[in-house]
């Protein structure tokens, strides 16, 4: 049973951040130690919400409290997503260092939330630079979308060759395993969306149908599932296939229900036995 320290946002209603990542991990048998960077009523996509952004010192205190229980050596991975501020990023970086000091085999999976195509950068000033200059070199796994891949590398990504070169550029700076999500290349068929994983000089890609759904939190679930399956299988290809298949099933169920929130609980069997399995091809 792997143990994962997940440091992300939390919402009371709906599923983003830890509210999107923790349950799928638990459903698949992982022990999750969740530390929340915010406590909101709902995700900000609604345009209105209530709650608080927690300070970096609270995150550091919670990490220290876990460390004082003498269990850090049992932590197999750190998972991080939306940071809220560069100071919170520093606290997450320190947490990853503490875990790795106790368990050198532990992995840090950093979802570098910066922005997206069409929206541009939507996080607070200082966060993109922190992710590029401090988090990236320390992370073992990084899961950018296409916009974030371009921002972190300073490269335009239009073709498969571009994407592979950008992934290799990220790997040269630290993370050995990279998963690129929401990838639209010049050879991506109409009506499909791609994903690309790279590790150890090898690359794998797959595409899933685009669904008529617009929800928040799917990326948080993908990062969590990819991390867990990579931990268990040791294979980026297997992790890509499992994560993509589960999240496609989750989004398909959500689209069929016409839900504004992803059906993380109602569609939980998709995490265990996806209704449709996608196979990644070497590229």
C-alpha positions in Angstrom: 0.0 0.0 0.0 1.8 3.1 -1.2 1.7 6.3 1.0 1.4 9.6 -0.8 1.7 13.1 0.7 -0.7 15.3 -1.4 -0.4 19.1 -1.0 -3.1 20.9 -2.9 -6.2 23.0 -2.7 -9.5 21.7 -1.2 -13.1 22.5 -1.9 -16.1 21.5 0.2 -18.4 21.2 -2.9 -17.2 19.6 -6.0 -13.9 18.0 -7.0 -10.7 19.9 -7.7 -7.2 19.7 -6.1 -7.1 17.3 -3.2 -10.9 16.8 -3.6 -10.2 15.4 -7.0 -7.0 13.5 -6.2 -7.4 11.9 -2.8 -10.4 9.7 -3.4 -9.2 8.0 -6.6 -5.9 7.3 -4.9 -7.7 5.8 -1.9 -10.1 3.8 -4.1 -7.0 2.2 -5.7 -5.6 1.3 -2.3 -3.2 4.1 -1.6 -2.8 5.8 1.8 -3.0 9.5 1.3 -1.8 12.2 3.7 -3.6 15.3 2.5 -2.5 18.8 3.3 -4.7 21.6 2.0 -3.4 24.9 0.6 -6.8 26.5 0.6 -10.3 25.7 2.0 -12.9 27.0 -0.4 -16.7 26.4 -0.6 -16.3 25.5 -4.3 -13.8 25.9 -7.2 -13.2 29.3 -8.6 -14.6 28.4 -12.0 -18.0 29.4 -10.7 -16.9 33.0 -10.5 -17.9 33.2 -6.8 -16.7 31.3 -3.8 -16.0 31.7 -0.1 -13.1 30.5 2.1 -9.5 31.1 2.8 -6.0 30.7 1.3 -3.8 29.2 3.9 -0.3 30.5 4.7 2.9 28.7 3.8 3.6 28.4 7.5 0.5 26.2 8.1 1.7 23.8 5.4 5.2 23.7 6.9 3.7 23.0 10.4 1.6 20.2 9.1 4.6 18.7 7.3 6.6 19.0 10.5 3.9 17.3 12.5 3.9 14.4 10.2 7.7 14.2 10.4 7.4 14.1 14.2 5.3 11.0 14.0 8.4 9.3 12.5 6.6 8.1 9.4 8.4 10.0 6.6 10.4 7.0 5.7 7.1 5.3 4.8 6.2 8.0 2.3 6.6 6.9 -1.2 5.7 10.1 -3.0 4.8 13.7 -2.8 2.0 15.1 -5.1 1.6 18.8 -5.6 -0.7 20.9 -7.8 -2.0 24.5 -7.6 0.2 26.3 -5.2 -1.5 29.6 -4.6 1.7 31.6 -4.0 5.4 31.2 -4.4 5.8 31.0 -0.6 3.5 27.9 -0.6 5.7 26.5 -3.4 8.7 26.9 -1.1 6.9 25.0 1.6 6.1 22.2 -0.8 9.7 22.1 -2.0 10.8 21.8 1.6 8.3 19.0 2.2 9.7 17.1 -0.8 13.2 17.5 0.5 12.2 16.2 3.9 10.5 13.2 2.4 13.5 12.4 0.2 15.9 12.7 3.1 13.9 10.0 5.0 13.2 7.9 1.9 15.7 8.5 -1.0 13.5 6.3 -3.3 10.5 8.6 -2.9 9.2 10.5 -5.9 7.9 14.1 -6.2 5.2 14.5 -8.8 4.7 18.2 -9.6 1.7 19.3 -11.6 3.0 22.7 -12.7 -0.3 24.7 -12.7 0.5 27.9 -14.6 -2.2 28.4 -17.3 -3.8 27.0 -20.4 -4.3 27.6 -24.1 -6.8 30.4 -24.6 -6.6 31.7 -21.0 -2.9 32.3 -20.7 -1.2 32.5 -17.3 -3.8 32.5 -14.6 -1.7 32.0 -11.4 -0.3 34.7 -9.2 3.0 36.5 -10.1 6.1 34.6 -9.1 4.5 31.1 -9.3 5.5 30.4 -12.9 9.1 31.4 -12.2 9.2 29.4 -9.0 8.0 26.3 -10.9 10.5 26.8 -13.7 13.5 27.7 -11.6 13.1 25.8 -8.4 10.4 23.1 -8.6 11.4 21.7 -12.0 15.0 20.8 -11.1 13.9 19.1 -7.9 10.9 17.1 -9.3 11.0 13.5 -10.5 7.7 13.6 -12.4 6.1 16.7 -14.0 2.7 16.8 -15.7 2.3 20.0 -17.7 -0.4 20.7 -20.3 0.7 21.9 -23.7 0.6 25.6 -22.7 2.7 24.9 -19.6 5.2 22.8 -21.6 5.7 25.7 -23.9 6.0 28.3 -21.1 8.5 26.2 -19.1 10.7 25.5 -22.1 10.3 28.7 -24.1 9.4 26.6 -27.2 6.5 26.5 -29.6 5.0 23.0 -29.7 3.2 22.3 -32.9 4.5 18.9 -34.1 5.4 15.6 -32.4 9.0 16.5 -33.0 8.5 19.8 -31.2 6.8 18.0 -28.3 9.5 15.4 -27.9 12.2 18.1 -28.0 10.4 20.1 -25.4 10.0 17.1 -23.1 13.7 16.3 -23.5 14.5 19.9 -22.6 12.5 19.5 -19.4 14.2 16.2 -18.6 17.6 17.8 -19.0 16.7 20.2 -16.2 15.6 17.6 -13.6 12.5 15.4 -13.9 13.1 12.1 -15.5 9.5 11.4 -16.3 7.2 13.8 -18.1 3.5 13.5 -18.9 2.0 16.1 -21.3 -1.7 16.5 -21.2 -4.3 18.3 -23.4 -1.9 18.0 -26.4 -3.1 19.2 -29.8 -0.5 18.7 -32.5 -0.6 19.2 -36.3 -1.3 15.5 -36.7 -3.9 15.1 -34.0 -7.2 14.0 -35.6 -10.1 16.3 -35.4 -12.3 15.5 -32.4 -9.4 14.0 -30.4 -7.1 15.2 -27.7 -3.6 13.7 -27.1 -1.2 12.9 -24.3 2.5 12.2 -24.4 4.8 10.5 -21.9 8.5 10.4 -21.9 11.1 8.7 -19.8 14.5 7.2 -20.2 14.8 8.4 -23.8 11.5 6.6 -24.8 8.2 8.3 -25.8 4.6 7.1 -25.9 1.5 8.8 -27.0 -2.2 8.2 -27.2 -5.4 10.1 -28.1 -8.9 10.0 -26.7 -12.1 11.4 -28.1 -12.9 14.9 -27.0 -16.1 15.0 -25.0 -18.8 17.6 -24.8 -17.9 18.6 -21.2 -16.3 21.5 -19.5 -15.3 20.8 -15.9 -12.6 21.6 -13.5 -10.4 19.0 -11.7 -9.7 16.5 -14.4 -6.1 17.4 -14.6 -5.7 16.9 -10.8 -7.1 13.4 -11.2 -4.8 12.6 -14.1 -1.7 13.7 -12.2 -2.7 11.6 -9.2 -3.5 8.5 -11.2 -0.4 8.8 -13.3 1.8 9.0 -10.2 0.2 6.0 -8.5 0.4 3.8 -11.6 4.0 4.9 -12.2 4.8 4.0 -8.6 3.3 0.5 -9.0 4.4 -0.4 -12.5 7.6 1.5 -12.8 6.5 2.2 -16.4 5.5 5.6 -17.8 3.7 3.8 -20.6 1.6 1.7 -18.3 0.9 4.8 -16.2 -0.2 6.8 -19.2 -2.6 4.1 -20.4 -4.2 3.6 -17.0 -4.6 7.3 -16.2 -5.9 8.2 -19.6 -8.4 5.3 -19.6 -9.7 6.1 -16.2 -10.1 9.8 -16.7 -11.8 9.3 -20.1 -14.3 7.0 -18.4 -14.8 9.6 -15.7 -15.4 12.4 -18.1 -17.7 10.3 -20.3 -19.9 9.5 -17.3 -19.9 13.2 -16.4 -20.8 14.2 -19.9 -23.7 11.7 -20.1 -25.0 13.1 -16.8 -24.7 16.7 -17.9 -23.0 17.4 -14.6 -21.1 20.7 -13.9 -18.8 18.7 -11.5 -16.9 15.6 -12.4 -18.6 12.5 -11.0 -15.6 11.3 -8.9 -17.7 9.2 -6.6 -20.5 8.0 -8.9 -18.0 6.9 -11.6 -15.4 5.4 -9.2 -15.4 2.0 -10.9 -13.6 3.8 -13.8 -10.5 4.1 -11.5 -10.5 0.3 -10.9 -11.7 -1.1 -14.2 -12.0 1.5 -17.0 -14.9 0.9 -19.3 -12.6 1.7 -22.3 -8.9 1.0 -22.4 -6.6 3.1 -24.5 -3.2 1.8 -25.7 -0.2 4.0 -26.0 2.1 3.7 -29.0 5.8 4.3 -29.0 6.8 7.3 -31.0 
